[in-house]
C-alpha cells in the first residue's frame, strides 16, 4: 500500500511539474525580455546626428534596436556605435519588393548588421486588401523566407491590420498563416495595428503560438476610430497603458509562448515625452 501511494503521488506530481516549471512568481516583472525600441520612433532625430540619437536611446535604457543604419552610414559603423552603448540589433526591416525580387541581397544587408530577424511591414495593395494581394505575399514569403532561412535568418511579416478582411471562415490573415511554411515564415505582431484592424491580440497569440516571434508595443487612443487601412493619425498613438490595448494580457500571453523580442514603437509627435512614460509603465507591470 505504501509503495502504491508513492507511485500515485509521483504521477500527480509529474502533472504539476510543467506548471511549476513555467509559472511566474507573484511580483515578477511582466516584461521578461530586454527592452527594445523600433528605430522609427526616432525618425525625427537621426538626421540631426546618429550618435546623439543613439545617446538618447541608451539613456532611455533600451538594450535592443530594430532597424538599420541611417542613410549615409555603413552598417559596420552603425553596429560599432550601437555596441559602444550596449545596444544590439537583433532585427531589421526590408521592403516587400526587395524581398520578392532579391532575397539574397536582403540577407546580405541583414547579416551586415549582425541581425537574426528581418521583417516586412507593408504589403502592396490598392484600397481593400484582397485574396490576390495575399496570394502574392504568400509566394514571396515562402520563396524569400527559404532563402533567408538558408542564410540563418528568420523572416517575419509584420501584421498591419488590413489583413483582417473576412475570408471563408476566418480572415485573410488566417489564410496567409495557413499557406505559409512555418520553416520559412514567422510573424511579428504590432499589437496596435492588430487591434486597429479588428483582431484580438491575446486571442491571436494563443491561436498561432510560436508562429509569432516578436512584438511591436504601442497603444491606441481610447475611442479612436478604427478601420482596415493600417493608417491613423499620430494623435491616436498614445502612451502604453493609457489607450485601448490590454497590455498586461498581451505580455502574459507573449511570455507563455516564448516571445524573446519586444520593440516599443512610438508614432506620435511627442515621442521624447511619451517613450519614457511608456517605459515606466512597462516596468511597473507585475505578475
C-alpha positions in Angstrom: 0.0 0.0 0.0 2.8 2.4 0.9 4.5 1.6 -2.5 1.2 2.3 -4.3 0.8 5.6 -2.5 4.3 6.7 -3.6 3.5 5.8 -7.2 0.2 7.7 -7.1 1.9 10.7 -5.6 4.7 10.6 -8.2 2.1 10.6 -11.0 0.2 13.5 -9.5 3.4 15.5 -9.1 4.5 14.8 -12.7 1.4 16.5 -13.9 2.3 19.6 -11.8 5.9 19.8 -12.9 5.3 21.6 -16.2 3.1 24.2 -14.5 5.5 24.7 -11.7 8.5 25.0 -14.1 7.0 27.6 -16.4 4.8 29.6 -14.0 5.9 33.0 -12.8 6.1 34.1 -9.2 3.8 36.8 -7.9 5.6 40.1 -8.1 7.9 39.1 -11.1 8.0 41.7 -13.8 5.7 41.2 -16.8 8.4 42.4 -19.1 10.6 39.3 -19.3 12.8 40.3 -22.3 15.4 43.1 -22.9 13.7 46.4 -23.5 13.8 47.1 -27.3 12.8 50.0 -29.5 11.9 50.4 -33.1 14.2 52.9 -34.8 11.2 54.6 -36.5 10.4 56.0 -33.0 13.4 58.4 -33.6 12.5 59.2 -37.2 12.7 63.0 -36.3 16.2 62.7 -34.8 18.5 60.5 -36.9 19.2 63.3 -39.4 20.3 65.6 -36.6 23.0 63.2 -35.5 23.3 59.4 -35.3 25.5 59.4 -32.3 23.3 61.9 -30.4 20.2 59.9 -31.2 21.9 56.7 -30.0 22.9 58.5 -26.8 19.2 59.2 -26.3 18.3 55.6 -26.9 21.0 54.5 -24.4 19.9 57.0 -21.8 16.3 55.7 -22.0 17.6 52.2 -21.2 17.0 50.4 -24.4 19.2 47.3 -25.0 17.8 46.3 -28.4 17.2 48.2 -31.5 15.1 47.1 -34.5 16.3 49.0 -37.6 19.3 49.6 -39.8 22.0 52.1 -40.5 20.7 55.6 -41.3 21.3 57.0 -44.8 25.0 57.7 -45.5 26.4 55.4 -42.8 27.7 51.9 -43.3 26.2 49.0 -41.4 29.7 48.3 -39.9 30.0 51.8 -38.4 26.4 51.8 -37.1 26.8 48.4 -35.4 30.0 49.7 -33.8 28.3 52.8 -32.5 25.4 50.8 -31.1 27.7 48.2 -29.5 29.6 51.0 -27.7 26.4 51.9 -26.0 25.4 48.3 -25.1 22.7 48.2 -27.8 22.3 45.1 -30.1 20.4 44.9 -33.4 18.6 41.6 -33.4 16.1 42.7 -36.0 15.8 44.9 -39.0 13.3 45.6 -41.9 13.1 45.4 -45.6 10.6 46.4 -48.3 8.3 43.8 -49.8 9.5 44.3 -53.3 13.1 43.9 -52.1 12.2 40.5 -50.6 10.3 39.5 -53.7 13.0 40.4 -56.2 16.3 39.7 -54.4 16.1 37.9 -51.1 19.9 37.2 -51.3 20.6 40.9 -51.2 18.3 41.3 -48.2 20.2 38.5 -46.4 23.4 40.3 -47.1 22.1 43.5 -45.5 20.7 41.7 -42.5 24.0 39.8 -41.9 26.0 43.1 -42.2 24.0 44.3 -39.1 24.5 41.1 -37.2 20.7 40.7 -37.1 18.9 37.4 -37.0 15.4 38.6 -38.0 14.1 40.7 -40.8 10.5 41.9 -41.2 8.3 43.3 -44.0 5.9 45.9 -42.6 3.6 46.7 -45.6 2.1 44.8 -48.5 1.3 46.4 -51.8 -2.5 46.8 -52.3 -5.0 49.4 -53.5 -8.0 50.0 -51.3 -9.1 46.9 -49.6 -6.6 44.1 -49.1 -7.7 41.2 -51.3 -7.0 37.4 -51.8 -4.9 38.3 -54.8 -2.7 40.5 -52.6 -2.5 37.7 -50.1 -1.5 35.2 -52.7 1.3 37.4 -54.0 2.5 37.8 -50.4 2.4 34.1 -49.7 4.5 33.3 -52.7 7.1 35.9 -51.9 7.2 35.0 -48.2 7.7 31.2 -48.8 10.3 31.7 -51.5 12.1 34.6 -49.9 11.8 33.1 -46.4 13.5 30.0 -47.7 16.5 31.9 -49.0 16.7 33.9 -45.7 16.5 30.7 -43.6 19.4 29.2 -45.6 21.3 32.2 -44.5 20.4 31.7 -40.9 17.8 34.5 -40.8 14.2 34.3 -39.7 11.7 36.2 -41.9 8.8 37.8 -40.2 5.7 39.5 -41.6 4.7 42.5 -39.5 0.9 42.5 -39.2 -0.6 45.8 -40.1 -4.3 45.4 -39.6 -5.7 45.4 -43.2 -5.2 41.6 -43.4 -8.2 41.0 -41.2 -10.6 41.3 -44.1 -13.1 38.5 -43.8 -12.3 35.4 -45.9 -14.0 32.0 -45.9 -14.5 31.0 -42.2 -11.8 33.5 -40.9 -9.8 36.3 -42.3 -7.1 36.8 -45.0 -4.6 36.8 -42.1 -5.7 33.3 -41.3 -5.3 32.4 -44.9 -1.7 33.8 -45.0 -0.7 31.9 -41.9 -2.3 28.6 -43.3 -0.5 28.8 -46.6 3.0 29.9 -45.5 5.6 27.4 -44.4 6.4 27.6 -40.7 10.0 26.7 -41.5 10.4 29.9 -43.6 7.7 32.4 -42.4 7.1 33.8 -39.0 5.1 36.8 -37.8 5.6 40.0 -35.8 2.6 41.3 -34.1 2.2 45.1 -34.0 -0.4 45.0 -31.2 -1.9 48.4 -32.0 -2.4 47.7 -35.7 -3.8 44.2 -35.0 -6.4 45.8 -32.7 -7.0 48.7 -35.1 -7.9 46.2 -37.9 -10.3 44.3 -35.7 -8.0 41.5 -34.5 -7.7 40.4 -30.8 -4.0 40.3 -29.9 -4.3 38.0 -27.0 -6.5 35.5 -28.9 -4.2 35.6 -31.9 -1.2 35.0 -29.7 -2.9 31.9 -28.3 -4.2 30.7 -31.7 -0.9 30.8 -33.5 1.6 30.3 -30.7 5.2 30.1 -31.9 4.5 31.5 -35.4 4.8 34.8 -33.5 8.4 35.7 -32.8 8.4 39.4 -31.8 6.1 42.3 -31.0 5.7 46.0 -31.6 4.4 47.5 -28.4 2.1 50.6 -28.8 -1.3 51.7 -27.7 -4.3 53.3 -29.4 -6.2 56.3 -28.0 -9.5 55.3 -26.4 -12.4 55.9 -28.7 -10.2 56.5 -31.8 -12.0 55.4 -35.0 -10.7 52.0 -36.3 -10.7 50.5 -39.8 -8.7 48.3 -42.1 -6.5 50.9 -43.7 -3.5 50.3 -41.5 -3.3 54.1 -41.2 -4.2 56.6 -38.5 -3.1 60.0 -37.2 -0.2 60.5 -34.8 -2.6 61.8 -32.2 -4.0 58.3 -31.9 -0.7 56.8 -30.8 -0.6 57.1 -27.1 1.5 56.2 -24.0 1.2 52.5 -23.2 -1.4 51.8 -20.6 -3.5 54.9 -21.4 -5.3 53.5 -24.5 -7.5 50.6 -25.5 -5.0 47.8 -25.6 -4.8 45.1 -22.9 -1.0 45.4 -22.4 -0.8 43.2 -19.3 -2.8 40.4 -21.0 -0.6 40.7 -24.1 2.6 40.4 -22.2 1.4 37.4 -20.2 0.4 35.5 -23.3 3.7 36.5 -25.1 5.7 35.2 -22.2 3.8 31.9 -22.3 4.6 31.3 -25.9 8.2 32.4 -25.5 8.5 35.6 -27.4 12.0 36.9 -26.9 11.9 40.4 -28.6 9.5 43.3 -27.9 10.1 46.6 -29.5 8.5 49.8 -28.2 7.3 52.0 -31.1 6.0 55.5 -30.8 4.5 57.1 -33.9 3.1 60.2 -32.1 4.5 63.7 -32.4 5.5 63.6 -28.7 7.9 60.6 -28.8 10.5 62.1 -26.4 7.8 62.8 -23.9 5.8 59.6 -24.4 8.6 57.0 -24.6 9.8 57.5 -21.0 6.2 57.2 -19.8 5.7 54.0 -21.7 8.9 52.6 -20.4 7.9 53.4 -16.8 4.5 51.8 -17.4 6.1 48.6 -18.7 8.5 48.4 -15.8 5.6 48.8 -13.3 3.7 45.8 -14.6 4.0 42.7 -12.3 2.5 39.2 -12.2 
